[in-house]
Amino acid sequence: MKVLSTKLTMRDGYSTKQFRETIVKWLKDGPPSKEVGERFEQQDFLRPSTLKAGYCTLETFTLKKDDAEYTACRLTHIYRDQTWVTDIIQKKGPSETKVYININCLGDTTRFDETPTIRTEVIRAFVKSGWVRVEELPISVEPLMLTRERVGLAVKVINGEYNGSLPVVYVSKFFGSAGHEVDIQRLAKDLSGIAIVLAEEDDNYLETLKEQTNRNNPFNGHIGIYFPKSRNSKEYRPSDWKRYGPLNSTIQKDVAEYITAQTDADGVSWEQLHSEMIANQAKESEELLNETINENGTLEEQLKEAKEKLHRAVQENKSLVAQNENLIQAINSRDEGKKMLRSAPIDEFFNGEQYDLVVTILTRALRNTETDTRAYELLEGILAENEVQGEGRAVDEMLKRVLSKGENIKERDLLDLQSLGFEVISDSNHYRLIYKGNEKYVITLHKTPSDARSGKNLVSDILKTISIYR
């Protein structure tokens, strides 16, 4: 599945050499990709190549198309039993150079035992290179603090007049303190290259902001997300972590959805460019053979068959390109196409919940069906084509880890439960857990368990209520 896309406009003078150096540094800094990075450093960057080392595969090629030159790299690697594909594409146009980064996690072939974490080291590598074009607010891996010089820019951001390329996350401080609702250092690091974090350090400019934004500025711990050249914004209050879970990850998700949509609209993708590169190579080979045949008329009969074979190969290549595009489309939109069942109009607690429920029920039915029957043959065939996606299993495993020990609930445990979608309401001697805001699924959790066995019993009761894998 597509996890994140972003694009960075580079400074004048940015070259393929700088592009290569940044990729090499990123690869060598990551222990799993260090070996492939060292080998890539010795390769001819301008020729198509494929390097393999350990769990990593690196592919590169170049392509001239219209009035632009593209240099593309793809790293495929295994991380925690998940297959990650990172595409980095440099587009050198007549007036500017851009770097496109697309990050995918292949959930179609790898089950998620835990929710995938966006791996943004490659984006930070380009930001740290110092070659990203400077905008009104600099793109940085560090939070920008509100200063006298930046008050005017903050007003433009809040009033929807900011012309930068990335969203701005404005983090106000709590009155009478230097604290913020989120860890601004970590947030700026996570959002590097996809958003800019602008944070208050004191109250010196509060009145100015109120006056010039018609009191629309976030204050006293509130957080605002402002999108470029738009008056659309999102605001979070300090209490929102009770509904959304940790705000850092929620903000990152909102920003990633916006910047991915903006990047995808440009239509720069590895699949499209790679297909065109292969087609160009085939066309060049065919033209070369035609030229050879024309220059050697005496060989015409001997080469006629070779020419026909090459023509067939070109047609087969075009067919394979089309199949590849269809496969990618199927991967990116698994729910499209012919369906055996229609989904119920009920909101899912996680992606693929209804699908996983049906597969789980069919698996159970297969175990209870006599083998030498048509029903068994059909069930076995259906299940061979439909594996459980398993995204909801992360909830089951987290509940077991947090509650099965039967110990007193800690603050960290409550945060884990909230990150799973539980609203935690504290009463005198117990907690009420409301799952995904649905009053049908309310669990009572005693603050002091009666015995060690009570935790396992509680987990069993909860999973009977909300799990679709039992």
N, C-alpha and C positions, 0 to 999 in steps of 0.2 A: 504494500500500500504506500501511496505517496505520504511522506511524513512532513517534508518541508522543502520549499523552493525559495530562492532569493536571487537578486541580481545586484551587482555593485558596479557603479560607473567609476572607471579608473582615471587617474591623472594623465595629462598629455605626456607623451613620451614613454608610456607603458609598453613594454615589448614582450615578445614571446619568451625571451630569456628570463625576465622577472617572473612571468607566469610559471615557467618551469621551476625556478628556484623556490618559489613559495610552495608548490606541490611537493617537491623533494623534501623540504623542511618539515611539512606536515606529516609526510609518510615516515620520515626517520624519527620524529618525535614520538610516534605511537609504537609501543613495543611490538604489537602484532604485525604492523606493516613496515617495520624498520628494514628488514631484509629486502623486500621488494622495492623500497625507496632507494636503498644503496645500489641495487642493480639498475634501477631506472636512471639514476644519476649518470651512469656510464653509457646509456643508450643514445642512439640518434633520435632526437625528439621528433624530427620531421617525417620519419617513415612510420607507417602503421606497424604496431608491434603488440605482442601479448607476452607479459611476464607473469610467472607463477612462483610463489614462495610461501610455504606453509599454508595457512588458510586464506591467503590473499591472491587475487588475480588482478593485474593492472593492464588495461587496454588503452592504446592511444592511436590517434590518426589526425590528419589535417584535411581540410576541404576548402576550396574556393567556390563561392556561390554568389551569383549576382555581383554586387559591389563590395562584398565582405569576405574576410578570410577567417575560418573557424579552426581552432585547435582544441581538441577534445580529449579528456582523460576519464576513464571509468575504473573505480576501485570496487571490486566485489570481495567481501570478506565475511567470515563467520564470526559472530560475537554472541556468546551466551545462547548457542543453539538457534540464533536468528541470522538470516542472510541479509546483509546490508549492502546496498548498491548506491555509491556516491558518484554522481556525474559532475565534472567541472569543465565548463566550456568557455573559451575565450573567443569573443567576437570582435574582430578589428574592422571597424567601418571607416568610411572616408572622414568622418568628423569626430568620432569618439570610440573608445574601447570599453566593452562591458564584459564582466565575468558572471556567468550563470552557474548556480550550484543547485543541483537537485538531489535530495536524499530520499531513498526508498527503503522500506523494510518489507521483505517478501513474505507477507503473512499467508500468501497462497500456498507456499511450500513448507513453511515453518510454523509450528504451533506456538502461540504466545503463552508461555508459562507465567509471564508478568508483562505488564503494560510496557511497550517499548519506550525508552528514553531517547529524546532527540539528540543525536550525536553531532554537535556543532563545532568540533575542533577545527575542521577545514575552513569554516567561515571565519573564525577568529584568526586563523593563520593569514588570511588575505587582509583582514582589518589591521592586524599588527604589522603587516609588511610596510605600511606607510604610503602605499600607492593608491589608496581609495581617495577619490575626489573629495575635497573639502566643501561642505555645504554650509548653510547658515548656522546649523549646529553640527559640529564634527561627529563623524561616525567613530565610535570608540568602544573598547572593551571595559571601560571604567564609567561609572555614573558621572554625569555633568552636574556640578553644583550650581544652584541659582546665585548669580552674582549681579552686581549693578549693571554690568555690560549685557547680561542675558535677560534682563527683565523685559525689555522690549520684544525679544524673540519669544519669551514665554507668553506674553500677551497675544502675539500673532498666532501661536500654537492654539491657545484656548479659544480664540475668536475664529478659528478655521481659516486663517490667512497664511499658514505656513506652507512654503513651496518646496520643502525638502522631499527626498524620495522615500524616506522611511517613516513609519508611525513614531510618535513621541509618547512615552509613558511618563506622566508628571506625578511625582510622589511628594505629597505634602508631609510636614512633620507634625507630631502631636504638640499641642499648645504646652508651653512651659517645659519642654524637654528637647533633646536632640534626637529622639527616636523616631523610627518610621514603622509602618505596619509590615513592611517586607524588608528582607535583607537586600539593600540596594546594590551592594557589591556583587552578590551572586546573581541578582536579576540582570544587571548590566552585562555580566559575563554571558549568561544564558541567551540574552537578546542581541548580543553583538552581531552586527551585520543584518539584523532583521528589524531592529527598533532602537531608538535612542532613549536612555533613561535620564530625565532631568529632575533633580531632587532638591528640596529646600534644606538649607542648613540652619537657618534662623528665621525670625519673624520680621526682619527688617523691611521686606518688600510686600508684606501681606496687604496693607492698605492700598498701595499702588495697584496691585493686581486686582483687588476688589473694585476699585474705581474704574479701571480701564477695561475690565471684562464684564461689567454689569453684574458683578458678584457671582459669576459663573465659575470662578476658579476653585479647584479642590483645596480644602484646608482641614486642619486638625486630624491628620492621618488618612484623609481620603486620597484616592488614587484615580487619575483620569488617563484614558488612552485616546489620543487624538490622531486622526488619519490625515495624510497630506491633502491639501487643497479641498478640504471637505469640512462641513460643520457637524458631521456625524462623529459621535464620541461615545465612550463607555466609561462609567464611573463605578468604583468600588468603595464601599464604606468599611471601616475597621471590623464591623460585625459580620461581613460577608464570608469570612473564612468558615463560619459555622454552616453556611449553605453550600459553598463551592469547594471546601477543602483548602489546602494550602494555596494562597493567592499567587505565589510565584508561578506555579505550574498553570494555573488558570489564565493568568495574563499571557504567559508564553503561548498557550493554545490559541487565544484570541488573536494575538499578533501573527502567529504562524499561518492561521487560516487566511488572513487578509493578504499578507505579503506573498503567499503561495499563489493565490488567485491572480494577483497583479503580475507575477513572474510568468505563470503559465500562459497568460494572454499574449505574450510575445512569440510563443510557438517555437522556441529554441529548445530542442530536445536531442538527446543522444540517438534515439531510435530513428528519427527522421534524417538526421545528418549522416548516420552510419549507413542507412539504406541508400542514400544518394551517392555516398562515396563508393560503395560496392558497384552500383549501377554504372558510375563513371569509369571504374576500372574495367568492367566488362566491355563497355563501349569502346574504350581505347584499345583493348586487346583485339576486338573484332575489326576495328579500322586498320590496325597494324597487319593483321593477317590478310585483309583485303588488299592492302598495298603490296604485300609480299607476293600474293597470287598474281596480281596484275603485272608485276615486274618480272615474273618468271613464268611466262606463258607455257613453256615446255613442261612445267610442273602442274599445269591446271588439273589434269585428270587425277594426279596423285593427291592434290590438296583439296579437291572438291569435297571429298568425304569429311576431311578435317574441318572445312568451313561449315558444313552442315551440322557437324557435332557441336561446334562452337556456338552456332546460332541456337541450337536446342538448349545448350547450357545457359545462354543469355536469357532465353524465355523461362527456363526453370528458375533462374536466379530471381527474375521479376516475380514469379509465382511465390517463391520463398519469402521475398520481401513483403508481399501482400499478406502471406500467412503470418509472418512475424508481427506485422501491424495489427492483424486481427487478434493474435494471442495477447499482445500487450493491452489491447482494448478490453479483452475478456478479463485479464488480471486486474485492471484498474476499475472495472465495473462488473463485479462478479454476479450481481443480482439481475443484470440485464440478460435478455435472451429467453429461450424456452424455459418455462417453469412448470414443475409438476404440481405445485401448490401456490396459493395466494397467501401473502402474509395477512395476519389479522390486523385491524386498525387499532392496535394497542402499542403505546410507546414502549420501546425496548429498554431494559436497564443497562444493556451493553450491546455493541454491534454483533449481529448474528445470533441473538438470544433465541428467537423463534426457530431459526434454522438448526441450531444446536439441540433444541428441545426435540424436534422431529427426529433428528439422527439418533439421539439418545434413546427415544422410544422405539425406533426401528431396530436398534441394536439389541434392546431388551427383548423385543418380539422375536428376533432371529434365534436367540438362545432358547426360546420356548416353542420353536416350530420344528416339526419332524423334518429330518434332512431329505428324505426321498419324496419331496413334494414340490409342486410348482411354486407354492408360496415361499418356501425356503430359497429356491433358485432366484426368484425375483428380489427378495429381501437382500440376499447376498450380493446380487448384481448392483442394486441401488446403493448399498453401503460401500461397495468397492469404488464407486464414483463420487461419494459424498462423505468426506471425513469431518469429524467434529473440529470446529475452529478453535474452541477452547478459551476464548477471551475471558469468559466469566469465571474460569477456574481460579483466576488470581484472587477473586473475592473469597472463594472457599478456603484457599490456602492461607490467606491473611487472617481470616476469622479463626482458623485452627491455631495459628501461631499466637495470636493475641489472647484468646480466651480459654484455650484448652488446659492451660496450667492451673486454672482455678485460683489464681493469686489476686490480690487487691489490684484494681485497675489503676494504672499510672497515667499521667498526663500524655506521655508519648503514645500509649495505647489508644487514648481517645482521639488523638490526631490521626492515627492510622485508620481508625474506624471512619472518621470524617472523610479521609481521602478516598475511601471506598464508596462514599455516598450516603453514609448514615448521618442523620441529624441527631445530635446528642443533647438531651434535655436532662438536667440534673434536678432531682427531687431530694428529699431529706435523707433517705437511706438507700436510694437506688437511682439508676439512670433509665431513661426511656430512649430507645433507639428507634428512629423512624427511617425506614429505608427508602431512599430516592424521593422523599417527600410524600410517599403514598401511605395514607393512614391505615390501609389494609394490612401493612406489614410493620407492626409495632412490637418491639421486643423489650422486656423488662430485664435489666441487668443490675443485680444487687451489688452495692459497693463493697460489701464484705462477704465473700463466698462462704457457704456453710461448710464445705469440705473440698478436698482435692478432686473428687469425682464430679462435683457440680459443674466445673468448667467444661468437661467433655460432654456432659448431658446437655448443657446450654448450647454448645456448638451444634450438637446433633439436632436439637429442636429448631435452631435458626436455619440450618441447612435444609431441613425438611420443609421449611416455609418458603425460602427464597431460591434455593439451588435447583437448577433444571438438569443436573448431572446425576441425580440419585434415583 
